[in-house]
Amino acid sequence: MQSLIMQDCLICRQLSKRLICTYCQQDLVTLQPPGTDKNLMLLPNVAKGLAQVEFKTLYAVCDYQWPISKLLTALKFGAKLPNARALAELFVKHNVNTHFVLPKAILPIPLHKNRFLWRKYNQSVEICRHISQLTSVPSLHSVLTRKNATLAQTKLSAAQRKVNIRQAFQISSSGFSQLANIDHIALFDDVTTTGATANAAYRCLKNTFPQLKIDIWSICVTLVH
């Protein structure tokens, strides 16, 4: 995970061998469930905020807080693509250990084609690409498609998010064959707030592949305090 040359830490701007220096990583307040299982649904303040979702396993790094929130925003809206590598490294370092069962594939939450044409990239695809490189788990970015041009979830209430994203996803023509012999995947969404987006994608996949084990992966979770 270390870079080969010195560069500025993305957070403190001091020279570092890593995209996020050791000191800034040590300062991060990460989410730590009890025991060895990193599943955040075991934490009451996470489970309370996601009481309406169907998925049972969620892996992330931290609450949606500075400085990680700043890195995500700069990646999502400012095309700061090096942030994707840094965030991927944080996710892998925090979650992937000897007790962690890796899936057979990672599926990033897709953008609608109109939003992708405007933004030119999907931040979740960029992060997943690096997680894939770090874990050797393939990232399958063409399994799911977004059939509805929904409103941006950040502008909506929890109830509005659920309605907005309902039936937004479908499995692509190639997706059926890509998942045909896979029994365990991870759905990746950069931030889990109400869980409405991940849950809609989860339900879409479960309706077609009911035996498929699906974990939700995120960088941040918005906690109920």
Salt bridges, closest charged atoms under 4 A:
GLU54 OE2 - ARG203 NH2 2.79
ASP63 OD2 - HIS225 NE2 3.30
GLU89 OE2 - ARG85 NE 3.07
GLU126 OE1 - ARG129 NH2 2.93
ASP183 OD1 - LYS104 NZ 3.14
ASP215 OD2 - HIS184 NE2 2.63
ASP215 OD1 - LYS213 NZ 3.35
